[in-house]
């Protein structure tokens, strides 16, 4: 169970590190960690209920929405780091607020939806795994944001570019 929770939390870790490069105030760290943990808990529950109630449905658009969002954020981070225009986080929209936060939370937990869907088809238990997934993702996000922030302090723009590239690779993985 713990290994599956860590595997599912890897998306949250990667996104958290990319966001933490520029946005790592205590409130931002709490918001992203809390929401990633919450959505990592909710999505398998939704997947379980969908598998019990509906035939295989609209998982077609989810990966493309996640791809678009993560790729654009990553590309903007890479471009900003290369042009040197990214030094002031106040100039950028905070991805730990509003719709960006919701969309990132959903994007980072789409695989948990699939796991919940599979558990529902197999008739597996739901509550304990969902709690494990949520807590693990929340902790992994918090750690990755702190790590991303520390690395950016030491290595500056190069870490921001690397964080952007990580988000872009993660985006491509969603559609492959």
ZIJOPE-V268129 format. One record per pair of residues at least 24 apart in sequence whose C-alpha atoms are under 7 Angstrom apart, sorted by the first residue. I is the first residue (numbers start at 1). GAP is how many residues later the second one is. If there is no record, write none. Layout:
<<I | GAP> <I | GAP>>
This chain:
<<1 | 128> <5 | 127> <5 | 128> <5 | 131> <6 | 130> <8 | 103> <8 | 104> <9 | 127> <9 | 128> <9 | 131> <11 | 97> <12 | 24> <12 | 96> <12 | 125> <12 | 128> <12 | 129> <13 | 127> <13 | 128> <13 | 131> <14 | 152> <14 | 153> <15 | 152> <16 | 125> <16 | 128> <16 | 129> <17 | 127> <17 | 128> <17 | 130> <17 | 131> <17 | 146> <18 | 130> <18 | 145> <18 | 146> <18 | 149> <19 | 126> <20 | 125> <20 | 126> <20 | 128> <20 | 129> <21 | 127> <21 | 128> <21 | 131> <21 | 139> <22 | 67> <22 | 127> <23 | 66> <24 | 121> <24 | 122> <24 | 125> <28 | 68> <29 | 113> <29 | 116> <31 | 65> <32 | 64> <33 | 105> <33 | 106> <33 | 108> <33 | 109> <34 | 104> <35 | 70> <36 | 69> <36 | 101> <36 | 102> <37 | 97> <37 | 98> <37 | 100> <37 | 101> <38 | 96> <39 | 66> <39 | 67> <39 | 70> <40 | 69> <40 | 72> <40 | 93> <40 | 94> <40 | 97> <41 | 89> <41 | 90> <41 | 92> <41 | 93> <43 | 66> <43 | 69> <43 | 70> <44 | 68> <44 | 69> <44 | 70> <44 | 71> <44 | 72> <44 | 73> <44 | 86> <45 | 71> <45 | 81> <45 | 85> <46 | 67> <47 | 66> <47 | 67> <47 | 69> <47 | 70> <48 | 68> <48 | 69> <48 | 71> <48 | 72> <49 | 71> <50 | 67> <51 | 66> <51 | 69> <51 | 70> <52 | 68> <52 | 69> <63 | 111> <63 | 112> <64 | 111> <66 | 41> <66 | 105> <66 | 108> <67 | 104> <67 | 105> <67 | 107> <67 | 108> <70 | 97> <70 | 98> <70 | 101> <71 | 96> <71 | 97> <71 | 100> <74 | 90> <74 | 91> <74 | 93> <74 | 94> <75 | 89> <75 | 93> <77 | 83> <77 | 84> <77 | 87> <78 | 82> <78 | 83> <78 | 86> <78 | 87> <81 | 76> <81 | 79> <81 | 80>>
